[in-house]
Amino acid sequence: MIEKNLPMYEAPKVETYTDEELLEKLGTAHTGYVTGAYIL
């Protein structure tokens, strides 16, 4: 039987963000916030 050289398995990393970090990364258009007010 032929052995295959597969890369080592790395488990996915789970990242969590605070509301402020999400606003920084995504911006107001993607989070539904406009200066702290909700868009309906």
N, CA, C and O atoms as a Maestro MAE file, in Angstrom:
{
 s_m_m2io_version
 :::
 2.0.0
}

f_m_ct {
 s_m_title
 :::
 protein
 m_atom[160] {
  # First column is atom index #
  i_m_mmod_type
  r_m_x_coord
  r_m_y_coord
  r_m_z_coord
  i_m_residue_number
  s_m_chain_name
  s_m_pdb_residue_name
  s_m_pdb_atom_name
  i_m_atomic_number
  :::
  1 25 0.846 -1.188 0.000 1 A "MET " " N  " 7
  2 3 0.000 0.000 0.000 1 A "MET " " CA " 6
  3 2 0.891 1.250 0.000 1 A "MET " " C  " 6
  4 15 1.921 1.287 0.673 1 A "MET " " O  " 8
  5 25 0.489 2.251 -0.747 2 A "ILE " " N  " 7
  6 3 1.264 3.491 -0.867 2 A "ILE " " CA " 6
  7 2 0.874 4.438 0.262 2 A "ILE " " C  " 6
  8 15 -0.308 4.680 0.504 2 A "ILE " " O  " 8
  9 25 1.892 4.974 0.956 3 A "GLU " " N  " 7
  10 3 1.634 5.943 2.022 3 A "GLU " " CA " 6
  11 2 1.587 7.345 1.436 3 A "GLU " " C  " 6
  12 15 2.414 7.698 0.596 3 A "GLU " " O  " 8
  13 25 0.627 8.141 1.874 4 A "LYS " " N  " 7
  14 3 0.516 9.530 1.423 4 A "LYS " " CA " 6
  15 2 1.048 10.432 2.520 4 A "LYS " " C  " 6
  16 15 0.753 10.231 3.697 4 A "LYS " " O  " 8
  17 25 1.826 11.417 2.137 5 A "ASN " " N  " 7
  18 3 2.349 12.396 3.103 5 A "ASN " " CA " 6
  19 2 1.345 13.539 3.234 5 A "ASN " " C  " 6
  20 15 1.331 14.469 2.427 5 A "ASN " " O  " 8
  21 25 0.520 13.450 4.251 6 A "LEU " " N  " 7
  22 3 -0.488 14.476 4.487 6 A "LEU " " CA " 6
  23 2 0.023 15.473 5.516 6 A "LEU " " C  " 6
  24 15 0.781 15.105 6.413 6 A "LEU " " O  " 8
  25 25 -0.386 16.739 5.394 7 A "PRO " " N  " 7
  26 3 0.022 17.729 6.412 7 A "PRO " " CA " 6
  27 2 -0.612 17.404 7.760 7 A "PRO " " C  " 6
  28 15 -1.663 16.768 7.832 7 A "PRO " " O  " 8
  29 25 0.038 17.847 8.810 8 A "MET " " N  " 7
  30 3 -0.497 17.643 10.159 8 A "MET " " CA " 6
  31 2 -1.823 18.383 10.300 8 A "MET " " C  " 6
  32 15 -1.985 19.483 9.772 8 A "MET " " O  " 8
  33 25 -2.759 17.783 11.005 9 A "TYR " " N  " 7
  34 3 -4.073 18.397 11.214 9 A "TYR " " CA " 6
  35 2 -3.971 19.478 12.277 9 A "TYR " " C  " 6
  36 15 -3.402 19.267 13.347 9 A "TYR " " O  " 8
  37 25 -4.529 20.632 11.966 10 A "GLU " " N  " 7
  38 3 -4.624 21.723 12.940 10 A "GLU " " CA " 6
  39 2 -6.094 22.016 13.162 10 A "GLU " " C  " 6
  40 15 -6.829 22.277 12.209 10 A "GLU " " O  " 8
  41 25 -6.522 21.975 14.394 11 A "ALA " " N  " 7
  42 3 -7.913 22.281 14.712 11 A "ALA " " CA " 6
  43 2 -8.196 23.752 14.414 11 A "ALA " " C  " 6
  44 15 -7.321 24.593 14.623 11 A "ALA " " O  " 8
  45 25 -9.393 24.084 13.931 12 A "PRO " " N  " 7
  46 3 -9.739 25.479 13.676 12 A "PRO " " CA " 6
  47 2 -9.717 26.293 14.960 12 A "PRO " " C  " 6
  48 15 -10.037 25.793 16.038 12 A "PRO " " O  " 8
  49 25 -9.336 27.545 14.825 13 A "LYS " " N  " 7
  50 3 -9.288 28.441 15.981 13 A "LYS " " CA " 6
  51 2 -10.601 29.214 16.067 13 A "LYS " " C  " 6
  52 15 -11.133 29.670 15.054 13 A "LYS " " O  " 8
  53 25 -11.108 29.353 17.268 14 A "VAL " " N  " 7
  54 3 -12.333 30.114 17.507 14 A "VAL " " CA " 6
  55 2 -11.929 31.474 18.050 14 A "VAL " " C  " 6
  56 15 -11.243 31.578 19.066 14 A "VAL " " O  " 8
  57 25 -12.364 32.508 17.358 15 A "GLU " " N  " 7
  58 3 -12.063 33.864 17.807 15 A "GLU " " CA " 6
  59 2 -13.358 34.543 18.226 15 A "GLU " " C  " 6
  60 15 -14.379 34.432 17.547 15 A "GLU " " O  " 8
  61 25 -13.305 35.248 19.351 16 A "THR " " N  " 7
  62 3 -14.471 35.995 19.805 16 A "THR " " CA " 6
  63 2 -14.122 37.477 19.814 16 A "THR " " C  " 6
  64 15 -12.968 37.857 20.016 16 A "THR " " O  " 8
  65 25 -15.125 38.296 19.595 17 A "TYR " " N  " 7
  66 3 -14.918 39.737 19.516 17 A "TYR " " CA " 6
  67 2 -15.942 40.459 20.387 17 A "TYR " " C  " 6
  68 15 -17.066 39.989 20.563 17 A "TYR " " O  " 8
  69 25 -15.538 41.600 20.925 18 A "THR " " N  " 7
  70 3 -16.476 42.466 21.619 18 A "THR " " CA " 6
  71 2 -17.214 43.303 20.578 18 A "THR " " C  " 6
  72 15 -16.827 43.325 19.410 18 A "THR " " O  " 8
  73 25 -18.273 43.988 20.995 19 A "ASP " " N  " 7
  74 3 -19.014 44.851 20.073 19 A "ASP " " CA " 6
  75 2 -18.104 45.907 19.457 19 A "ASP " " C  " 6
  76 15 -18.198 46.195 18.264 19 A "ASP " " O  " 8
  77 25 -17.229 46.479 20.265 20 A "GLU " " N  " 7
  78 3 -16.339 47.528 19.767 20 A "GLU " " CA " 6
  79 2 -15.366 46.975 18.727 20 A "GLU " " C  " 6
  80 15 -15.085 47.635 17.727 20 A "GLU " " O  " 8
  81 25 -14.855 45.772 18.957 21 A "GLU " " N  " 7
  82 3 -13.927 45.156 17.999 21 A "GLU " " CA " 6
  83 2 -14.623 44.840 16.678 21 A "GLU " " C  " 6
  84 15 -14.037 45.004 15.607 21 A "GLU " " O  " 8
  85 25 -15.879 44.385 16.755 22 A "LEU " " N  " 7
  86 3 -16.633 44.127 15.530 22 A "LEU " " CA " 6
  87 2 -16.866 45.404 14.741 22 A "LEU " " C  " 6
  88 15 -16.728 45.412 13.518 22 A "LEU " " O  " 8
  89 25 -17.217 46.481 15.429 23 A "LEU " " N  " 7
  90 3 -17.413 47.756 14.752 23 A "LEU " " CA " 6
  91 2 -16.128 48.203 14.064 23 A "LEU " " C  " 6
  92 15 -16.173 48.724 12.950 23 A "LEU " " O  " 8
  93 25 -14.976 48.004 14.720 24 A "GLU " " N  " 7
  94 3 -13.693 48.363 14.117 24 A "GLU " " CA " 6
  95 2 -13.414 47.533 12.877 24 A "GLU " " C  " 6
  96 15 -12.989 48.076 11.858 24 A "GLU " " O  " 8
  97 25 -13.643 46.230 12.943 25 A "LYS " " N  " 7
  98 3 -13.311 45.330 11.844 25 A "LYS " " CA " 6
  99 2 -14.286 45.447 10.681 25 A "LYS " " C  " 6
  100 15 -13.859 45.454 9.526 25 A "LYS " " O  " 8
  101 25 -15.594 45.540 10.957 26 A "LEU " " N  " 7
  102 3 -16.595 45.491 9.906 26 A "LEU " " CA " 6
  103 2 -17.134 46.850 9.500 26 A "LEU " " C  " 6
  104 15 -17.492 47.050 8.339 26 A "LEU " " O  " 8
  105 25 -17.198 47.773 10.423 27 A "GLY " " N  " 7
  106 3 -17.788 49.067 10.133 27 A "GLY " " CA " 6
  107 2 -19.281 49.069 10.400 27 A "GLY " " C  " 6
  108 15 -19.893 48.016 10.581 27 A "GLY " " O  " 8
  109 25 -19.851 50.240 10.423 28 A "THR " " N  " 7
  110 3 -21.259 50.384 10.803 28 A "THR " " CA " 6
  111 2 -22.210 49.775 9.784 28 A "THR " " C  " 6
  112 15 -23.285 49.312 10.166 28 A "THR " " O  " 8
  113 25 -21.861 49.758 8.518 29 A "ALA " " N  " 7
  114 3 -22.769 49.244 7.487 29 A "ALA " " CA " 6
  115 2 -23.047 47.756 7.673 29 A "ALA " " C  " 6
  116 15 -24.145 47.296 7.359 29 A "ALA " " O  " 8
  117 25 -22.081 46.996 8.176 30 A "HIS " " N  " 7
  118 3 -22.249 45.556 8.317 30 A "HIS " " CA " 6
  119 2 -22.791 45.145 9.675 30 A "HIS " " C  " 6
  120 15 -23.310 44.038 9.817 30 A "HIS " " O  " 8
  121 25 -22.684 45.996 10.663 31 A "THR " " N  " 7
  122 3 -23.109 45.619 12.007 31 A "THR " " CA " 6
  123 2 -24.492 46.145 12.369 31 A "THR " " C  " 6
  124 15 -25.079 45.688 13.349 31 A "THR " " O  " 8
  125 25 -25.023 47.087 11.610 32 A "GLY " " N  " 7
  126 3 -26.342 47.621 11.898 32 A "GLY " " CA " 6
  127 2 -26.333 48.736 12.920 32 A "GLY " " C  " 6
  128 15 -27.395 49.149 13.388 32 A "GLY " " O  " 8
  129 25 -25.169 49.231 13.275 33 A "TYR " " N  " 7
  130 3 -25.046 50.324 14.231 33 A "TYR " " CA " 6
  131 2 -24.695 51.616 13.495 33 A "TYR " " C  " 6
  132 15 -23.875 51.627 12.577 33 A "TYR " " O  " 8
  133 25 -25.335 52.698 13.922 34 A "VAL " " N  " 7
  134 3 -24.937 54.029 13.458 34 A "VAL " " CA " 6
  135 2 -24.803 54.886 14.690 34 A "VAL " " C  " 6
  136 15 -25.803 55.282 15.289 34 A "VAL " " O  " 8
  137 25 -23.587 55.176 15.071 35 A "THR " " N  " 7
  138 3 -23.260 55.948 16.281 35 A "THR " " CA " 6
  139 2 -24.056 55.469 17.497 35 A "THR " " C  " 6
  140 15 -24.583 56.278 18.260 35 A "THR " " O  " 8
  141 25 -24.139 54.155 17.667 36 A "GLY " " N  " 7
  142 3 -24.799 53.601 18.850 36 A "GLY " " CA " 6
  143 2 -26.288 53.373 18.702 36 A "GLY " " C  " 6
  144 15 -26.884 52.708 19.549 36 A "GLY " " O  " 8
  145 25 -26.917 53.901 17.655 37 A "ALA " " N  " 7
  146 3 -28.354 53.701 17.453 37 A "ALA " " CA " 6
  147 2 -28.566 52.506 16.535 37 A "ALA " " C  " 6
  148 15 -27.718 52.209 15.694 37 A "ALA " " O  " 8
  149 25 -29.682 51.830 16.690 38 A "TYR " " N  " 7
  150 3 -29.985 50.682 15.839 38 A "TYR " " CA " 6
  151 2 -30.716 51.129 14.580 38 A "TYR " " C  " 6
  152 15 -31.530 52.052 14.613 38 A "TYR " " O  " 8
  153 25 -30.416 50.466 13.481 39 A "ILE " " N  " 7
  154 3 -31.125 50.711 12.231 39 A "ILE " " CA " 6
  155 2 -32.242 49.675 12.141 39 A "ILE " " C  " 6
  156 15 -31.995 48.483 12.324 39 A "ILE " " O  " 8
  157 25 -33.443 50.106 11.868 40 A "LEU " " N  " 7
  158 3 -34.574 49.167 11.746 40 A "LEU " " CA " 6
  159 2 -34.881 48.886 10.312 40 A "LEU " " C  " 6
  160 15 -35.798 48.120 10.016 40 A "LEU " " O  " 8
  :::
 }
 m_bond[159] {
  # First column is bond index #
  i_m_from
  i_m_to
  i_m_order
  :::
  1 1 2 1
  2 2 3 1
  3 3 4 2
  4 3 5 1
  5 5 6 1
  6 6 7 1
  7 7 8 2
  8 7 9 1
  9 9 10 1
  10 10 11 1
  11 11 12 2
  12 11 13 1
  13 13 14 1
  14 14 15 1
  15 15 16 2
  16 15 17 1
  17 17 18 1
  18 18 19 1
  19 19 20 2
  20 19 21 1
  21 21 22 1
  22 22 23 1
  23 23 24 2
  24 23 25 1
  25 25 26 1
  26 26 27 1
  27 27 28 2
  28 27 29 1
  29 29 30 1
  30 30 31 1
  31 31 32 2
  32 31 33 1
  33 33 34 1
  34 34 35 1
  35 35 36 2
  36 35 37 1
  37 37 38 1
  38 38 39 1
  39 39 40 2
  40 39 41 1
  41 41 42 1
  42 42 43 1
  43 43 44 2
  44 43 45 1
  45 45 46 1
  46 46 47 1
  47 47 48 2
  48 47 49 1
  49 49 50 1
  50 50 51 1
  51 51 52 2
  52 51 53 1
  53 53 54 1
  54 54 55 1
  55 55 56 2
  56 55 57 1
  57 57 58 1
  58 58 59 1
  59 59 60 2
  60 59 61 1
  61 61 62 1
  62 62 63 1
  63 63 64 2
  64 63 65 1
  65 65 66 1
  66 66 67 1
  67 67 68 2
  68 67 69 1
  69 69 70 1
  70 70 71 1
  71 71 72 2
  72 71 73 1
  73 73 74 1
  74 74 75 1
  75 75 76 2
  76 75 77 1
  77 77 78 1
  78 78 79 1
  79 79 80 2
  80 79 81 1
  81 81 82 1
  82 82 83 1
  83 83 84 2
  84 83 85 1
  85 85 86 1
  86 86 87 1
  87 87 88 2
  88 87 89 1
  89 89 90 1
  90 90 91 1
  91 91 92 2
  92 91 93 1
  93 93 94 1
  94 94 95 1
  95 95 96 2
  96 95 97 1
  97 97 98 1
  98 98 99 1
  99 99 100 2
  100 99 101 1
  101 101 102 1
  102 102 103 1
  103 103 104 2
  104 103 105 1
  105 105 106 1
  106 106 107 1
  107 107 108 2
  108 107 109 1
  109 109 110 1
  110 110 111 1
  111 111 112 2
  112 111 113 1
  113 113 114 1
  114 114 115 1
  115 115 116 2
  116 115 117 1
  117 117 118 1
  118 118 119 1
  119 119 120 2
  120 119 121 1
  121 121 122 1
  122 122 123 1
  123 123 124 2
  124 123 125 1
  125 125 126 1
  126 126 127 1
  127 127 128 2
  128 127 129 1
  129 129 130 1
  130 130 131 1
  131 131 132 2
  132 131 133 1
  133 133 134 1
  134 134 135 1
  135 135 136 2
  136 135 137 1
  137 137 138 1
  138 138 139 1
  139 139 140 2
  140 139 141 1
  141 141 142 1
  142 142 143 1
  143 143 144 2
  144 143 145 1
  145 145 146 1
  146 146 147 1
  147 147 148 2
  148 147 149 1
  149 149 150 1
  150 150 151 1
  151 151 152 2
  152 151 153 1
  153 153 154 1
  154 154 155 1
  155 155 156 2
  156 155 157 1
  157 157 158 1
  158 158 159 1
  159 159 160 2
  :::
 }
}
